[in-house]
Amino acid sequence: MRFLLPTARRLLSYLVPLTRRVPSAYSGWLEVTTWRGHKTLNTASANYSYGSLQQVLRYGLRFVPVADAAAPVLVLGLGGGSVLPLLRHEQGRTGPVTAIELDPAVLEVAATEFGVKPGPSLHIVCADAFAWLPAAPPNCFELAVVDLFLDLTLPAELGEAAFWQQLRRVLQPGGRALCNLLITAELWPEGRPLLEFLEDLGFAVKDIEVEQLNRLLILQRLA
């Protein structure tokens, strides 16, 4: 009987979208919508997981080869966790994933609606990524996925040199980062264009425009 209600809701979703709203101190209201049997996590104006964002990250990961499937991965901005099946099932990564998420309401939704919970190969930290990163071990991660949106806004810290310096520090030599940004965002660390700054910092940079909103940077640490 305990499976009857979820099953009934899933079947009903083929007739009409079903939405559960969860208050968030950071994003206003989170909306978990089931439509035609598929769940997505959204805010009033943005997809947070399992919708268009997952497609953007899937596209970006096509440009990120897997050098070592068992190597550690860092996710900054877990959301509902839709990047995890991309890493595990589509890229075949088996190594430990450390995921940082600012919003406890998002983590509650990830656990209850999408089954994303800590385990032997998934370490979830509820923390501000910009405060957590300087304490992370150096030269640790083969891949970092950076997706630090708050609704449709990028945090101001992404325009500061310290974040990119710390990101490079925690990557292994040769390690890569997939960074989801906005085309319209102007990021000028140390008063310099972002791409110029990153190249001088020691990254090889690939800049990809996706649709009309997202901009993906594929970074590789050079030694």
MOLINKA-V669913 format. One record per pair of residues at least 12 apart in sequence whose ideal C-beta (glycine too) atoms are under 10 Angstrom apart, sorted by the first residue. I is the first residue (numbers start at 1). J is the second residue. D is the distance in Angstrom with one decimal. If there is no record, write none. Layout:
# MOLINKA-V669913
I | J | D
I | J | D
This chain:
# MOLINKA-V669913
6 | 34 | 9.6
9 | 34 | 6.5
9 | 37 | 9.7
10 | 34 | 6.7
10 | 36 | 9.3
10 | 37 | 5.2
10 | 38 | 9.4
10 | 39 | 9.2
11 | 37 | 8.1
12 | 34 | 8.5
12 | 37 | 10.0
13 | 33 | 8.6
13 | 34 | 4.2
13 | 35 | 5.7
13 | 36 | 6.1
13 | 37 | 5.8
13 | 38 | 8.0
13 | 39 | 8.7
14 | 34 | 9.6
14 | 35 | 8.5
14 | 36 | 5.4
14 | 37 | 6.4
15 | 36 | 9.3
16 | 34 | 9.8
16 | 35 | 8.5
17 | 33 | 5.5
17 | 34 | 7.0
17 | 35 | 4.3
17 | 36 | 8.5
17 | 40 | 9.7
18 | 32 | 8.8
18 | 33 | 6.9
18 | 34 | 4.7
18 | 35 | 7.6
18 | 39 | 9.3
19 | 31 | 5.3
19 | 32 | 6.8
19 | 33 | 4.6
19 | 34 | 7.8
19 | 35 | 9.0
19 | 40 | 9.7
19 | 42 | 8.8
20 | 32 | 4.7
20 | 33 | 8.0
20 | 34 | 8.4
20 | 39 | 9.6
20 | 109 | 8.6
20 | 112 | 9.6
20 | 113 | 7.8
21 | 33 | 9.6
21 | 44 | 9.8
22 | 41 | 9.3
22 | 105 | 5.6
22 | 106 | 8.6
22 | 108 | 7.1
22 | 109 | 5.8
22 | 112 | 9.3
22 | 113 | 9.1
23 | 105 | 6.6
24 | 43 | 7.9
24 | 48 | 9.9
24 | 103 | 5.7
24 | 104 | 8.7
24 | 105 | 4.2
24 | 106 | 6.8
24 | 108 | 9.6
24 | 109 | 8.9
24 | 150 | 9.6
24 | 151 | 9.5
25 | 102 | 9.5
25 | 103 | 7.2
25 | 104 | 8.2
25 | 105 | 7.0
26 | 43 | 9.5
26 | 102 | 6.3
26 | 103 | 4.7
26 | 104 | 9.3
26 | 105 | 7.7
26 | 106 | 8.0
26 | 150 | 5.7
26 | 151 | 8.3
27 | 42 | 9.6
27 | 43 | 4.7
27 | 44 | 8.4
27 | 45 | 9.6
27 | 46 | 8.3
27 | 48 | 7.8
27 | 102 | 9.7
27 | 103 | 6.6
27 | 105 | 7.8
27 | 106 | 7.7
27 | 149 | 9.1
27 | 150 | 6.3
27 | 151 | 5.3
27 | 153 | 9.7
28 | 43 | 6.3
28 | 44 | 6.1
28 | 45 | 9.2
28 | 150 | 9.9
28 | 151 | 7.2
29 | 42 | 9.3
29 | 43 | 6.9
29 | 44 | 6.3
29 | 105 | 9.5
30 | 42 | 7.4
30 | 43 | 6.4
30 | 44 | 9.4
30 | 48 | 7.2
30 | 49 | 10.0
30 | 79 | 9.9
30 | 80 | 8.9
30 | 103 | 8.2
30 | 105 | 6.0
30 | 106 | 6.6
30 | 108 | 9.1
30 | 109 | 5.9
30 | 113 | 9.8
31 | 43 | 6.9
31 | 44 | 7.4
31 | 47 | 9.9
31 | 48 | 9.0
31 | 109 | 9.6
32 | 48 | 9.7
32 | 49 | 9.5
32 | 50 | 9.5
32 | 80 | 8.2
32 | 109 | 6.0
32 | 112 | 8.9
32 | 113 | 5.1
32 | 114 | 8.7
33 | 47 | 9.9
33 | 50 | 9.7
33 | 51 | 8.9
34 | 113 | 9.0
35 | 51 | 9.9
38 | 50 | 7.3
38 | 51 | 8.7
39 | 51 | 9.4
39 | 80 | 8.4
39 | 82 | 9.9
39 | 109 | 9.7
39 | 113 | 6.1
39 | 114 | 6.9
40 | 52 | 8.9
40 | 53 | 9.1
40 | 54 | 8.8
40 | 80 | 8.2
40 | 82 | 8.7
40 | 113 | 9.9
40 | 114 | 10.0
41 | 53 | 9.0
41 | 79 | 6.5
41 | 80 | 3.9
41 | 81 | 9.0
41 | 82 | 7.9
41 | 106 | 7.6
41 | 109 | 6.0
41 | 110 | 7.8
41 | 113 | 7.3
41 | 114 | 7.6
42 | 80 | 9.6
42 | 151 | 9.9
43 | 106 | 10.0
43 | 149 | 9.2
43 | 150 | 8.8
43 | 151 | 4.9
43 | 152 | 8.1
44 | 151 | 7.6
44 | 152 | 9.7
45 | 151 | 6.0
45 | 152 | 5.6
46 | 149 | 6.7
46 | 150 | 9.1
46 | 151 | 5.3
46 | 152 | 5.0
46 | 153 | 9.1
46 | 213 | 9.4
47 | 79 | 9.2
47 | 80 | 9.8
47 | 82 | 9.2
47 | 149 | 9.8
48 | 77 | 9.3
48 | 78 | 9.9
48 | 79 | 4.6
48 | 80 | 6.0
48 | 82 | 8.4
48 | 103 | 9.4
48 | 106 | 7.1
48 | 109 | 8.8
48 | 110 | 9.7
48 | 147 | 9.2
48 | 149 | 7.8
48 | 151 | 8.8
49 | 78 | 8.6
49 | 79 | 4.3
49 | 80 | 3.1
49 | 81 | 6.4
49 | 82 | 4.0
49 | 83 | 8.2
49 | 84 | 9.8
49 | 106 | 8.6
49 | 109 | 8.7
49 | 110 | 7.7
49 | 113 | 9.5
49 | 114 | 7.3
49 | 116 | 9.1
49 | 147 | 9.6
50 | 79 | 8.8
50 | 80 | 6.1
50 | 81 | 8.6
50 | 82 | 4.5
50 | 85 | 9.3
50 | 113 | 9.5
50 | 114 | 7.3
51 | 80 | 9.7
51 | 82 | 8.0
52 | 210 | 9.7
52 | 211 | 8.0
52 | 213 | 8.9
52 | 214 | 8.7
53 | 79 | 7.3
53 | 80 | 9.2
53 | 82 | 6.7
53 | 83 | 8.7
53 | 147 | 7.4
53 | 149 | 8.4
53 | 180 | 7.7
53 | 214 | 8.5
54 | 79 | 9.4
54 | 80 | 9.3
54 | 81 | 10.0
54 | 82 | 4.2
54 | 83 | 7.4
54 | 85 | 8.4
54 | 86 | 7.0
55 | 82 | 9.5
55 | 86 | 9.9
55 | 210 | 8.8
55 | 211 | 9.1
55 | 214 | 9.8
56 | 147 | 8.9
56 | 178 | 9.9
56 | 180 | 6.3
56 | 208 | 9.8
56 | 210 | 5.4
56 | 211 | 7.6
56 | 213 | 8.8
56 | 214 | 5.1
56 | 215 | 9.9
56 | 216 | 7.1
57 | 79 | 10.0
57 | 82 | 7.4
57 | 83 | 5.4
57 | 86 | 6.0
57 | 87 | 9.4
57 | 145 | 7.0
57 | 147 | 7.0
57 | 178 | 7.1
57 | 180 | 6.7
57 | 210 | 9.8
57 | 214 | 9.5
57 | 216 | 8.5
58 | 82 | 9.2
58 | 83 | 8.9
58 | 85 | 9.6
58 | 86 | 5.5
58 | 90 | 7.0
58 | 91 | 9.8
59 | 178 | 10.0
59 | 208 | 7.9
59 | 210 | 6.2
59 | 211 | 9.5
59 | 214 | 9.1
59 | 216 | 7.5
60 | 83 | 9.9
60 | 86 | 9.4
60 | 145 | 8.4
60 | 147 | 9.8
60 | 178 | 4.8
60 | 179 | 8.6
60 | 180 | 7.1
60 | 206 | 9.6
60 | 208 | 6.9
60 | 210 | 7.6
60 | 214 | 8.8
60 | 216 | 4.4
60 | 217 | 8.9
60 | 218 | 6.8
61 | 83 | 8.4
61 | 86 | 5.8
61 | 87 | 7.7
61 | 90 | 7.2
61 | 91 | 6.1
61 | 93 | 9.9
61 | 143 | 8.9
61 | 145 | 8.2
61 | 176 | 9.9
61 | 178 | 6.4
61 | 216 | 9.7
61 | 218 | 9.3
62 | 90 | 9.4
62 | 91 | 9.6
62 | 208 | 9.8
62 | 218 | 9.8
63 | 176 | 8.8
63 | 178 | 7.9
63 | 206 | 6.2
63 | 208 | 7.0
63 | 216 | 7.9
63 | 218 | 4.9
64 | 87 | 9.9
64 | 91 | 7.8
64 | 142 | 9.9
64 | 143 | 6.5
64 | 145 | 8.9
64 | 176 | 5.3
64 | 177 | 8.8
64 | 178 | 5.7
64 | 206 | 9.7
64 | 218 | 6.3
64 | 219 | 9.9
64 | 220 | 9.0
65 | 91 | 9.2
65 | 143 | 9.9
65 | 176 | 8.1
65 | 220 | 9.9
66 | 87 | 9.3
66 | 91 | 5.4
66 | 92 | 6.6
66 | 93 | 6.3
66 | 95 | 9.9
66 | 142 | 8.4
66 | 143 | 8.2
66 | 176 | 9.8
67 | 142 | 6.1
67 | 143 | 8.6
67 | 172 | 8.8
67 | 174 | 6.7
67 | 175 | 8.0
67 | 176 | 8.1
68 | 93 | 8.9
68 | 94 | 9.8
68 | 95 | 7.4
68 | 142 | 5.6
68 | 143 | 9.4
68 | 172 | 8.8
68 | 174 | 9.7
68 | 175 | 9.6
69 | 87 | 9.9
69 | 91 | 7.8
69 | 92 | 5.5
69 | 93 | 5.4
69 | 94 | 5.3
69 | 95 | 6.8
69 | 142 | 9.3
70 | 93 | 8.0
70 | 94 | 5.4
70 | 95 | 4.5
70 | 96 | 8.8
70 | 142 | 9.0
71 | 93 | 7.8
71 | 94 | 9.3
71 | 95 | 4.9
71 | 96 | 8.9
71 | 140 | 9.2
71 | 141 | 7.5
71 | 142 | 3.4
71 | 143 | 7.3
71 | 172 | 7.3
71 | 175 | 8.1
72 | 93 | 9.6
72 | 95 | 5.2
72 | 96 | 5.1
72 | 97 | 7.5
72 | 98 | 6.8
72 | 121 | 9.9
72 | 123 | 9.6
72 | 137 | 9.4
72 | 140 | 5.8
72 | 141 | 5.1
72 | 142 | 6.4
72 | 143 | 8.3
72 | 144 | 9.8
72 | 170 | 9.7
72 | 172 | 8.6
72 | 175 | 9.6
73 | 87 | 6.1
73 | 88 | 9.8
73 | 91 | 9.4
73 | 93 | 6.1
73 | 95 | 6.2
73 | 96 | 7.4
73 | 97 | 4.7
73 | 98 | 7.3
73 | 99 | 8.8
73 | 121 | 9.8
73 | 122 | 9.9
73 | 141 | 6.2
73 | 142 | 6.8
73 | 143 | 4.8
73 | 144 | 7.4
73 | 145 | 7.3
73 | 175 | 9.8
74 | 96 | 9.8
74 | 97 | 7.7
74 | 98 | 5.3
74 | 99 | 7.9
74 | 100 | 7.7
74 | 123 | 10.0
74 | 129 | 9.4
74 | 132 | 10.0
74 | 133 | 8.8
74 | 136 | 7.6
74 | 140 | 7.7
74 | 141 | 4.3
74 | 142 | 9.1
74 | 143 | 7.2
74 | 144 | 4.3
74 | 145 | 7.2
74 | 146 | 8.7
74 | 167 | 8.8
74 | 170 | 6.6
74 | 171 | 8.3
74 | 175 | 9.4
74 | 177 | 8.5
75 | 87 | 8.2
75 | 97 | 6.2
75 | 98 | 7.1
75 | 99 | 4.2
75 | 100 | 6.9
75 | 101 | 8.4
75 | 122 | 9.4
75 | 124 | 9.2
75 | 129 | 9.5
75 | 141 | 9.7
75 | 143 | 9.0
75 | 144 | 7.6
75 | 145 | 4.8
75 | 146 | 8.4
75 | 147 | 7.6
75 | 178 | 9.9
76 | 98 | 9.3
76 | 99 | 8.2
76 | 100 | 5.2
76 | 101 | 8.8
76 | 102 | 9.6
76 | 129 | 4.3
76 | 130 | 8.9
76 | 132 | 8.4
76 | 133 | 7.5
76 | 144 | 6.6
76 | 145 | 7.0
76 | 146 | 4.9
76 | 147 | 6.9
76 | 148 | 5.8
76 | 163 | 9.5
76 | 167 | 8.3
76 | 170 | 10.0
76 | 177 | 9.2
76 | 179 | 9.0
77 | 99 | 8.6
77 | 100 | 7.2
77 | 101 | 6.7
77 | 102 | 7.7
77 | 103 | 9.6
77 | 106 | 9.3
77 | 129 | 6.7
77 | 145 | 7.9
77 | 146 | 6.8
77 | 147 | 4.0
77 | 148 | 4.5
77 | 149 | 6.8
77 | 150 | 9.3
77 | 155 | 9.6
77 | 180 | 8.2
78 | 97 | 9.2
78 | 98 | 9.8
78 | 99 | 4.1
78 | 100 | 6.8
78 | 101 | 4.0
78 | 102 | 9.2
78 | 103 | 9.3
78 | 106 | 7.4
78 | 107 | 7.4
78 | 110 | 6.7
78 | 116 | 7.5
78 | 122 | 9.5
78 | 124 | 6.7
78 | 125 | 9.0
78 | 126 | 9.4
78 | 129 | 9.8
78 | 145 | 9.3
78 | 147 | 8.3
79 | 99 | 9.3
79 | 101 | 7.1
79 | 103 | 8.7
79 | 106 | 6.1
79 | 107 | 9.4
79 | 109 | 9.0
79 | 110 | 7.2
79 | 114 | 9.6
79 | 116 | 9.2
79 | 147 | 6.8
79 | 149 | 8.5
80 | 101 | 9.5
80 | 106 | 6.8
80 | 107 | 9.2
80 | 109 | 6.1
80 | 110 | 4.8
80 | 111 | 9.6
80 | 113 | 7.1
80 | 114 | 5.1
80 | 116 | 6.7
81 | 97 | 9.8
81 | 99 | 7.5
81 | 101 | 9.0
81 | 106 | 9.4
81 | 107 | 9.2
81 | 109 | 9.5
81 | 110 | 4.9
81 | 111 | 9.0
81 | 113 | 9.8
81 | 114 | 5.6
81 | 115 | 8.4
81 | 116 | 3.5
81 | 117 | 9.3
81 | 122 | 8.7
81 | 124 | 8.9
82 | 110 | 9.3
82 | 114 | 7.8
82 | 116 | 8.9
82 | 147 | 9.8
83 | 97 | 9.0
83 | 99 | 8.5
83 | 145 | 5.6
83 | 147 | 7.2
83 | 178 | 9.0
83 | 180 | 9.7
84 | 97 | 6.9
84 | 99 | 7.9
84 | 110 | 9.5
84 | 114 | 9.1
84 | 116 | 6.6
84 | 122 | 7.4
84 | 145 | 9.9
85 | 114 | 9.9
85 | 116 | 9.9
86 | 145 | 8.9
87 | 143 | 8.0
87 | 145 | 7.8
88 | 121 | 8.8
88 | 122 | 9.6
91 | 143 | 8.8
93 | 121 | 9.6
93 | 142 | 8.7
93 | 143 | 7.7
94 | 121 | 7.5
95 | 121 | 7.4
95 | 141 | 9.3
95 | 142 | 7.4
95 | 143 | 9.0
96 | 119 | 9.9
96 | 120 | 8.2
96 | 121 | 5.2
96 | 122 | 7.5
96 | 123 | 6.6
96 | 141 | 9.7
97 | 119 | 9.6
97 | 121 | 6.5
97 | 122 | 5.2
97 | 123 | 7.1
97 | 124 | 8.9
97 | 141 | 9.6
97 | 143 | 9.4
97 | 145 | 9.3
98 | 122 | 8.3
98 | 123 | 4.7
98 | 124 | 8.2
98 | 125 | 7.0
98 | 132 | 9.4
98 | 136 | 8.0
98 | 137 | 10.0
98 | 140 | 8.6
98 | 141 | 7.7
98 | 144 | 9.5
98 | 170 | 9.7
99 | 116 | 8.4
99 | 118 | 8.9
99 | 122 | 6.7
99 | 123 | 7.0
99 | 124 | 5.0
99 | 125 | 7.1
99 | 126 | 9.9
99 | 145 | 9.1
100 | 123 | 9.5
100 | 124 | 8.1
100 | 125 | 5.1
100 | 126 | 8.1
100 | 127 | 5.7
100 | 128 | 8.2
100 | 129 | 4.7
100 | 130 | 9.6
100 | 131 | 9.7
100 | 132 | 5.4
100 | 133 | 8.1
100 | 136 | 9.1
100 | 148 | 9.1
101 | 116 | 9.8
101 | 124 | 6.8
101 | 125 | 7.4
101 | 126 | 6.0
101 | 127 | 7.8
101 | 128 | 9.8
101 | 129 | 8.4
101 | 148 | 10.0
102 | 125 | 9.9
102 | 126 | 7.4
102 | 127 | 7.0
102 | 128 | 5.6
102 | 129 | 6.9
102 | 130 | 9.3
102 | 131 | 9.6
102 | 132 | 9.5
102 | 148 | 8.2
102 | 150 | 8.0
102 | 155 | 9.2
103 | 126 | 7.9
103 | 150 | 8.5
104 | 126 | 5.4
106 | 126 | 9.0
107 | 124 | 6.7
107 | 125 | 9.6
107 | 126 | 5.8
108 | 126 | 10.0
110 | 124 | 8.2
111 | 124 | 8.9
128 | 148 | 9.7
128 | 155 | 9.1
128 | 157 | 9.0
129 | 146 | 8.2
129 | 147 | 9.9
129 | 148 | 6.0
129 | 155 | 8.5
129 | 157 | 8.5
129 | 163 | 8.5
129 | 166 | 9.7
129 | 167 | 9.8
130 | 148 | 8.2
130 | 155 | 7.0
130 | 156 | 9.6
130 | 157 | 4.5
130 | 158 | 8.8
130 | 160 | 8.5
130 | 162 | 8.1
130 | 163 | 6.2
130 | 166 | 8.4
131 | 157 | 9.5
132 | 166 | 9.6
133 | 157 | 9.6
133 | 162 | 8.8
133 | 163 | 7.1
133 | 165 | 9.6
133 | 166 | 4.4
133 | 167 | 7.0
133 | 169 | 8.4
133 | 170 | 6.7
134 | 162 | 7.9
134 | 163 | 9.6
134 | 165 | 9.4
134 | 166 | 5.5
134 | 169 | 8.4
134 | 170 | 9.3
135 | 166 | 9.6
135 | 170 | 10.0
136 | 166 | 7.7
136 | 167 | 9.7
136 | 169 | 8.1
136 | 170 | 4.8
137 | 169 | 9.3
137 | 170 | 7.0
138 | 166 | 9.5
138 | 168 | 9.7
138 | 169 | 5.2
138 | 170 | 6.2
138 | 171 | 8.9
138 | 172 | 9.3
139 | 169 | 7.7
139 | 170 | 7.4
139 | 171 | 7.3
139 | 172 | 5.3
139 | 173 | 6.9
139 | 175 | 8.3
139 | 221 | 9.1
140 | 169 | 9.3
140 | 170 | 5.5
140 | 171 | 7.8
140 | 172 | 6.9
140 | 175 | 8.8
141 | 167 | 9.4
141 | 170 | 5.6
141 | 171 | 5.6
141 | 172 | 6.5
141 | 175 | 6.0
141 | 176 | 9.3
141 | 177 | 8.6
141 | 221 | 10.0
142 | 171 | 7.7
142 | 172 | 5.4
142 | 174 | 8.1
142 | 175 | 4.9
142 | 176 | 7.4
143 | 171 | 8.2
143 | 172 | 9.1
143 | 175 | 6.5
143 | 176 | 5.5
143 | 177 | 7.2
143 | 178 | 7.3
144 | 167 | 6.3
144 | 168 | 9.7
144 | 170 | 7.0
144 | 171 | 6.2
144 | 175 | 7.4
144 | 176 | 7.6
144 | 177 | 4.3
144 | 178 | 7.4
144 | 179 | 8.2
144 | 219 | 8.5
144 | 221 | 9.8
145 | 176 | 9.7
145 | 177 | 7.5
145 | 178 | 5.1
145 | 179 | 8.1
145 | 180 | 7.9
146 | 158 | 8.3
146 | 163 | 8.9
146 | 164 | 9.9
146 | 167 | 7.1
146 | 177 | 6.0
146 | 178 | 6.9
146 | 179 | 4.2
146 | 180 | 6.6
146 | 181 | 8.4
146 | 217 | 8.4
146 | 219 | 9.0
147 | 178 | 8.4
147 | 179 | 8.0
147 | 180 | 4.5
147 | 181 | 9.3
148 | 163 | 9.0
148 | 179 | 8.8
148 | 180 | 8.2
148 | 181 | 9.2
149 | 180 | 7.4
149 | 181 | 9.1
149 | 182 | 8.2
149 | 214 | 9.8
152 | 182 | 7.8
152 | 184 | 9.7
152 | 213 | 8.3
153 | 182 | 8.5
153 | 185 | 8.9
154 | 180 | 9.3
154 | 181 | 6.5
154 | 182 | 5.7
154 | 184 | 9.4
154 | 185 | 5.0
154 | 187 | 7.9
156 | 187 | 9.5
158 | 179 | 8.4
158 | 181 | 7.2
158 | 182 | 9.6
158 | 185 | 7.5
158 | 187 | 5.8
158 | 189 | 8.7
158 | 194 | 8.8
159 | 185 | 7.9
159 | 186 | 7.7
159 | 187 | 4.3
159 | 188 | 6.0
159 | 189 | 6.2
159 | 190 | 9.8
159 | 194 | 7.9
160 | 187 | 8.8
160 | 188 | 9.5
160 | 189 | 5.8
160 | 190 | 8.5
161 | 188 | 9.7
161 | 189 | 4.0
161 | 190 | 4.9
161 | 191 | 9.6
161 | 192 | 8.7
161 | 197 | 6.9
161 | 201 | 8.1
162 | 189 | 8.3
162 | 190 | 9.9
163 | 187 | 9.7
163 | 189 | 8.0
164 | 177 | 9.3
164 | 179 | 9.3
164 | 187 | 9.2
164 | 189 | 6.2
164 | 190 | 9.8
164 | 194 | 8.2
164 | 197 | 7.0
164 | 198 | 6.2
164 | 201 | 6.1
164 | 203 | 8.1
164 | 219 | 8.6
165 | 189 | 8.8
165 | 197 | 9.8
165 | 201 | 6.7
165 | 202 | 9.7
167 | 179 | 8.3
167 | 198 | 9.6
167 | 201 | 9.3
167 | 203 | 9.0
167 | 219 | 7.8
167 | 221 | 8.9
168 | 198 | 8.6
168 | 201 | 5.9
168 | 202 | 6.2
168 | 203 | 6.6
168 | 219 | 8.1
168 | 221 | 5.6
168 | 222 | 9.4
169 | 221 | 9.2
170 | 221 | 9.6
171 | 203 | 9.1
171 | 219 | 8.2
171 | 220 | 8.6
171 | 221 | 4.5
172 | 221 | 7.2
173 | 202 | 9.6
173 | 220 | 9.7
173 | 221 | 5.9
173 | 222 | 7.8
173 | 223 | 5.2
174 | 204 | 9.9
174 | 220 | 6.7
174 | 221 | 6.4
174 | 222 | 7.9
174 | 223 | 7.9
175 | 219 | 8.9
175 | 220 | 7.3
175 | 221 | 5.2
176 | 203 | 9.4
176 | 204 | 9.1
176 | 206 | 9.6
176 | 218 | 6.5
176 | 219 | 6.4
176 | 220 | 4.9
176 | 221 | 7.5
177 | 198 | 9.8
177 | 203 | 8.1
177 | 217 | 7.6
177 | 218 | 7.5
177 | 219 | 4.3
177 | 220 | 8.0
177 | 221 | 8.0
178 | 206 | 9.9
178 | 208 | 9.8
178 | 216 | 6.7
178 | 217 | 7.7
178 | 218 | 6.0
178 | 219 | 8.0
179 | 194 | 9.8
179 | 198 | 9.5
179 | 205 | 9.8
179 | 215 | 8.7
179 | 216 | 6.8
179 | 217 | 4.3
179 | 218 | 7.9
179 | 219 | 6.6
180 | 210 | 8.6
180 | 214 | 6.1
180 | 215 | 8.0
180 | 216 | 6.1
180 | 217 | 8.4
181 | 194 | 8.5
181 | 207 | 9.5
181 | 210 | 10.0
181 | 213 | 9.9
181 | 214 | 7.2
181 | 215 | 4.6
181 | 216 | 7.3
181 | 217 | 6.4
182 | 213 | 6.5
182 | 214 | 6.9
182 | 215 | 6.3
183 | 209 | 6.2
183 | 210 | 8.5
183 | 211 | 8.9
183 | 212 | 7.3
183 | 213 | 6.2
183 | 214 | 6.9
183 | 215 | 4.7
184 | 212 | 9.7
184 | 213 | 7.9
184 | 215 | 8.7
185 | 215 | 7.7
187 | 215 | 9.9
187 | 217 | 9.9
189 | 201 | 8.7
194 | 207 | 9.1
194 | 215 | 9.9
194 | 217 | 8.0
195 | 207 | 6.3
195 | 217 | 8.0
198 | 217 | 7.5
198 | 219 | 6.4
199 | 219 | 9.7
199 | 222 | 9.2
201 | 219 | 9.2
201 | 221 | 9.2
201 | 222 | 9.5
202 | 219 | 9.7
202 | 220 | 9.6
202 | 221 | 6.4
202 | 222 | 5.2
202 | 223 | 7.1
203 | 217 | 8.8
203 | 218 | 9.5
203 | 219 | 4.4
203 | 220 | 6.4
203 | 221 | 6.3
203 | 222 | 6.7
204 | 218 | 8.5
204 | 219 | 7.1
204 | 220 | 4.4
204 | 221 | 8.3
204 | 222 | 5.8
205 | 217 | 6.3
205 | 218 | 7.4
205 | 219 | 5.9
205 | 220 | 8.2
206 | 218 | 4.0
206 | 219 | 7.9
206 | 220 | 8.3
207 | 219 | 10.0
